[in-house]
């Protein structure tokens, strides 16, 4: 079988490619350039050098393809629009659906691929002609959260070679093969931001609109640099600590009033950050929309969060209401709520629109 692997220069995709070759497949490495910027901090050139070294070491051909325009049009514009709307987006989720399993898949097919593969820690299960996304064996590294928007036609074409392997074993295999990236640090965050000041980066695309910071009584306690720079529950970088009229506890972001350009904060881990339910839209169901209008399951509201038991109500074909069995802190509009069953099967995910209180 000819398999095109999305190879990033990191250890996970490198070992994934090696394992597929060991299984007897014809493997081709395909490196994606998703961001271009003069004097930027994206490490694409360095990563491609790692790709060359790894592919030569394990003996597979490799290619590079530029998807900077597709990424800008399909992902980055969404990223900016969400911040402009006062929300906190997760572009990595959209990148998987719109680029890694979109143009990348098309290019792989043009190279004669029977399947594509990635270094994601996730599992695909095929049953009765349907494709299910499930958690990987390594729950500490599981990335099914970021794949919640994949469709059936995309899941059909992919293999996850690391689905039953834990990260220490991946590192061990890479070291045994003497791969140049065996000890390379895992990439975190978004390529186009990288190791730089987030505020300064956003200022280059969205004009900052400073405004008042108020506590919940309406008292002005400071000035913010622009609502887009803050997220619910944030406690660092508020620049309002040490006030003589405070209670000595940390300040937290509670609410963003976009209409009046006011950032509301509160001191201490109080009840204002906790809510009982949320509404989400643009649900992507894997493998299909449930027949039941209401059901219990588990949910994540952010990556690495332990599963939370919830009650889901289908509002319509694309919107859901999620009631929490335990109050949840800092539910953030723009992020994704991802649903799972008791066996770790991902039911799908949608964009959080708003959180609500006292609904149970």
Secondary structure, DSSP 8 states (H G I E B T S, - for coil): -EEEEE--SSHHHHHHHHHHHHTT-EEEEEEEE----TT----HHHHHHHHHHHHHHHT-EEEEEE-HHHHIIIIIHHHHHHHHTT----HHHHHIIIIIIIIHHHHHHHTT-SEEEE--S-EEEEETTEEEEE--S-TTT--GGGGTT--HHHHTTEEETTTT--HHHHHHHHHHTT-TTTT-----S-TTT-SS-HHHHHHTTS----EEEEETTS-EEEEES-GGG--TT--SS---TT-TTS-SS-EEEEEEETTTTEEEEEESS-GGGEEEEEEEEEEEESSS--S-SEEEEEEESSTT---EEEEEEE-SSS-EEEEEEEEEE---TTSEEEEE-TTSEEEEEEEEEEEESS--
